[in-house]
Amino acid sequence: MGDKAHTHPGAAGRAVAADHPASVRNVVLVGHSGSGKTTLVEALALTAGAVNRAGRVEDGGTVSDHDDIEHRQQRSVQLSLVPVEWDGIKINLLDTPGYADFVGELRAGLRAADAALFVVSASDGVDGSTRMVWEECAAVGMPRAIVVTHLEAARADFEEMTRVCAEAFGADDPDAVLPLYLPLRGPQGPDGHAPVTGLTGLLSQKLYDYSTGERKESEPGEDELPRIEEARNRLIEGIIAESEDETLMDRYLGGERIDVKTLIQDLERAVARGAFFPVLAAAPAAEGARQGLGTVELLELVTGGFPTPLEREAPRVTTVDGAPRALKPSDPDGPLVAEVVKTASDPYVGRVSLVRVFSGRLRPDETVHVSGHGLADRGHEDHDVDERVGALSTPFGKQQRPVTHAVAGDLVCVAKLNRAETGDTLSAKDDPLLMEPWEMPDPLLPLAIQAHSKADEDKLSQGLSRLAAEDPTMRLEQNQDTHQVVLWCLGEAHADVALERLRSRYGVQVDVVPHRVSLRETFAGRSAGRGRHVKQSGGHGQYAICEIEVEPLPGGSGIEFVDKVVGGAVPRQFIPSVEKGVRAQAAKGVAAGHPLIDVRVTLLDGKAHSVDSSDAAFQTAGALALREAAADAKIHLLEPVAEVSVLVGDDYVGAVMSDLSGRRGRVLGTEQTAGGRTLVRAEVPEIEIGRYAVDLRSLSHGTARFDRRYARHEPMPPQVAERLRQQEREAS
């Protein structure tokens, strides 16, 4: 690496297409918010000749963060594709948001990519969430490299950051996380800081000077070689340790000088296998410069060291009936199998789907089968439809540049797939197939909304359905108990973006209202009630009397109705009517308007009239009897309790357990897991964990995650119930 002559595309921004999987590299950029991923993508695009000046395209926009919401929030909120070309290789750069609320976009990027660049800020270090993503990539064997940014910061220390990265990412083998280049610093300024002006190649032993705005290669002086000798020897030993040539180490230890080309070949093979993780440095280009520091070296690594799609096994594929289907990795002559990894709405062309082709070829204007199965937990119903593919294109800022086809292994934007949603599979019409969906985080922050006006109410349903189709990490709930529309999100920023998209894209203004949990009521003890419904208003009247007894049952029993009428006091045909009236009233509630559960209602006696009794009259009498029984009884308010599992670093276990106790939670136990983490299991009232997704992130500095599932309803403490009733009275 570092000895190649490079070719660049001619005109900035021309469409980049690939004719074979071997000429494609799919790379996802990962890192915490503010680490410099988007700036790095723009610097790489400039060096590759895809843009005319730093990050800018012909219309003045940027190649990556071009969404209006991203401009307003000054951060990435969605997955962006930036294709560039280097040495005849098409590189699909997938820029992902670093903020935890948009981890769904990161998951989509990991699905679409074959390798990852972990972007680490020299001024901020490595955070816990970045370590967790590294572990996920390690679990599936995804090749990775590390890029250190923000070297211009006053206290930035590249050597120290490589040590931090080796500690954070090289737990199994620190010698597999080593730098390929060392920064070359210029003269110290008035502030005592020496800026990084170039790089020293440890393998090539050449200097790459970027101080003029374009990379220039030179030979180091003899006095400079000792400075890099220790780092170079360690790098060579690290490469040889991962070499597939078992004789190489013996030859090296025996004093043989290993050829640099051999070392580079072994390095590239080790990187592609996910066995070695090089550390590089990068910085954006200065105003007017053609190349940013380290960008040429990064592009060399991506094209030479990262795997082609041919080296990645496709996710599990079946027929739509579930029968396994074996596919060769990225076979351009195989059956069409592609996946929608992102869905977005463009104001000019409508819905645009970002698609990764895993097998075969995708062409415009052909009819494909769209399958969506196994996505119920994301709020999508199973579906199988045929759709005609619109134009194919590659993104370039806000523009879409048309292409004639997409080969296996490539990424492409598809227009006008109106039924396809994120996670759906595209396959041949006569050979429908289905890809196993990728894992998505469960949205756990509820956002209750209502239309701002009647005009908004008419558009709300369509706007929400489009949001759900675009973002599988957002779940839409129409709560039948509370009669609320609830958007379940990953965090506050995620919720803010959803509301902004409703307003700006779909013209729907909504109001956020307090989220209510589904409460229940039950009887605390036995009680009796008499329902008398007797009316005479000319002609046939209404006559029904029934006497009931109500007693509590264990949790989960529901409503049990028992008939103990003797002597025909209530005619047999009207006993179901009484039960119907009781159940209808139970559904409405008897004290605070919440459904009544876990009681046995026994019909003991009653009276009927030969002419005026009817089904409707006994339904009314049954409801009245239940209300009267409730008026003379103590009614418990029941709240839902969730079983919560929190996976947290050992350093934060005590804080998490203390916080759960403060939420009226009961800790059930803890379990030690790999990676210095503990699984804490607890039962917590749902009313206490409405904002737990936000609070836990703050408590654990973004390193913990949790899931929840409904356990049961149980009595709410009297003081909490009274406080809730007071809040409801004030709200009404």
Sequence and secondary structure as in RCSB ss.txt:
>XXXX:A:sequence
MGDKAHTHPGAAGRAVAADHPASVRNVVLVGHSGSGKTTLVEALALTAGAVNRAGRVEDGGTVSDHDDIEHRQQR
SVQLSLVPVEWDGIKINLLDTPGYADFVGELRAGLRAADAALFVVSASDGVDGSTRMVWEECAAVGMPRAIVVTH
LEAARADFEEMTRVCAEAFGADDPDAVLPLYLPLRGPQGPDGHAPVTGLTGLLSQKLYDYSTGERKESEPGEDEL
PRIEEARNRLIEGIIAESEDETLMDRYLGGERIDVKTLIQDLERAVARGAFFPVLAAAPAAEGARQGLGTVELLE
LVTGGFPTPLEREAPRVTTVDGAPRALKPSDPDGPLVAEVVKTASDPYVGRVSLVRVFSGRLRPDETVHVSGHGL
ADRGHEDHDVDERVGALSTPFGKQQRPVTHAVAGDLVCVAKLNRAETGDTLSAKDDPLLMEPWEMPDPLLPLAIQ
AHSKADEDKLSQGLSRLAAEDPTMRLEQNQDTHQVVLWCLGEAHADVALERLRSRYGVQVDVVPHRVSLRETFAG
RSAGRGRHVKQSGGHGQYAICEIEVEPLPGGSGIEFVDKVVGGAVPRQFIPSVEKGVRAQAAKGVAAGHPLIDVR
VTLLDGKAHSVDSSDAAFQTAGALALREAAADAKIHLLEPVAEVSVLVGDDYVGAVMSDLSGRRGRVLGTEQTAG
GRTLVRAEVPEIEIGRYAVDLRSLSHGTARFDRRYARHEPMPPQVAERLRQQEREAS
>XXXX:A:secstr
         SSTT     SSGGGEEEEEEE  TTSSHHHHHHHHHHHTTSSSBTTB TTS BSS  SHHHHHHTS
  S EEEEEEETTEEEEEEE   SGGGHHHHHHHHHH SEEEEEEETTTB  HHHHHHHHHHHHTT  EEEEEE 
TTSTT  HHHHHHHHHHHH SS GGGS BSEEEEE    TTS   EEEEEETTT  EEE TTSS EEE   TTTH
HHHHHHHHHHHHHHHHT S THHHHHHHTT    HHHHHHHHHHHHHHTS   EEE     TT S  TTHHHHHH
HHHHHS  GGGS    EEETTS B    TT TTS  EEEEEEEEEETTTEEEEEEEEEESEE TT EEEEEE S 
GGGT   EEEEEE   EEEEETTEEEEES EETT EEEEE  SS  TT EEEETTB EEE         EEEEEE
ESSHHHHHHHHHHHHHHHHH TT EEEEETTTTEEEEEESSHHHHHHHHHHHHHTT   EEEE      EEEESS
 EEEEEEEEE  SSS EEEEEEEEEEE  TT  EEEEE   TTSS GGGHHHHHHHHHHHHHH SSSSS B SEE
EEEEEEE  TTT  HHHHHHHHHHHHHHHHHTS EEEEEEEEEEEEEEEGGGHHHHHHHHHHTT EEEEEEEETT
TEEEEEEEEEGGG TTHHHHHHHHTTT  EEEEEEEEEEE  HHHHHHHHHHHHHH 
